[in-house]
Amino acid sequence: MPAIPTAPAPSPDRFLLARRHRLAFSSPSPPSQHLRILPTGLLRLPARPRAAPMSTEARAPAPPVAPPAHPTYDLRAVIALALSEDAGDRGDVSCLATIPSDVEAEATFIAKADGVIAGISLADMIFNQVDPSLKVEWFESDGNYVHKGLQFGKVYGCARSIIVAERVVLNFMQRMSGIATLTKAMSDAARPACILETRKTAPGLRLVDKWAVLIGGGKNHRLGLFDMVMIKDNHISVAGGITNAMRSVDQFLEKEKLTVPVEVETRTIEEVKDVLKYAAENKTSLTRIMLDNMVVALPNGDVDVSMLKDAVQLINGRFETEASGNVTIDTVKKIGETGVSYISSGALTHSVKALDISLKIDTELALQVGRRTNRA
């Protein structure tokens, strides 16, 4: 992965008071290590019991899933932008008005629905960027399945800092967990085919969305326009046909001395035959054939995959294959059974339902702090 920036994280006051800060456009930072240290002098009552975990295996620590490598994307800058968006030109006036700067607190992450947790590593980065003195403890790992009511993490430290980070952390985690939950369900149903997302991601959040797909057990399609040649219908139309488009790609890659994956979109069996004929007669960089809309929706809600299956058999392993179109949680199993290598679905990221998660400050502690503050 690209080099890791080492610039110190901004202090929480910069977001509380909304002082201007510069976004450093550098390489992504890795997720920080999970901290399991209680802050010295923290006044808190014994932690409430957590809901019973699904199983010992589900709670076992897992190696963190790294974000996709990208040459220009900067996670720290994205986090800073999200925090700045909240802070505006005044900062968190609610915190400044109600919470003394020296008050410490404990807050608990609670799953409000069943699903796959994702974004824990990113949450660590956000808390650290808001206030490096915050201590975060997780009871689950990215990719673990959680049940409604489970308390799966805690954060300790400056109350203002926790509240400043709260919504940004939850916005990222809820979206990522929703993506991971759907990806997990579709990946399990699609086997032995692999599930891919597409470029239909939230603008500015593509790496985050694609990271969630990895956490959910899927694989990444191209990150952008730069890391794969993808010959789609518009390219084919402008080039004057699928054979002309493929020839132009091979000539371009040879001239530029580039080695990148090459995928071509086909919509009919005849186009598949044209691709195979070209590949048999020419040296080509082609690696994958997309079989687009060869899954035909039926009036009864089922799908006809006969054309897709015929195309896969025709290609016969000479190239990777990718099914696209009419892919849903209800159809993906049948599509996977055709022998296709990959199944891509824009729904993983463009219409995902966020997983409901909350972050609640310990109420008894808050009341204790409030009484102490009022007496002062």
Secondary structure, 3 states (H helix, E strand, C coil): CCCCCCCCCCCCHHHHCCCCCCCCCCCCCCCCCCCCCCCCCCCCCCCCCCCCCCCHHHHCCCCCCCCCCCCCCCHHHHHHHHHHHHHCCCCCHHHHHHCCCCCEEEEEEEECCCEECCCHHHHHHHHHHHCCCCEEEECCCCCCEECCCCEEEEEEEEHHHHHHHHHHHHHHHHHHHHHHHHHHHHHHHHCCCEEECCCCCCCCCHHHHHHHHHHCCCECCCCCCCCCEEECHHHHHHHCCHHHHHHHHHHHHHHHCCCCCEEEEECCHHHHHHHHHHHHHCCCCCCEEEEECCCEECCCCCEECHHHHHHHHHHCCCCEEEEECCCCCCCHHHHHCCCCCEEECCHHHHCCCCCCEEEEECHHHHHHHHHHHHHC
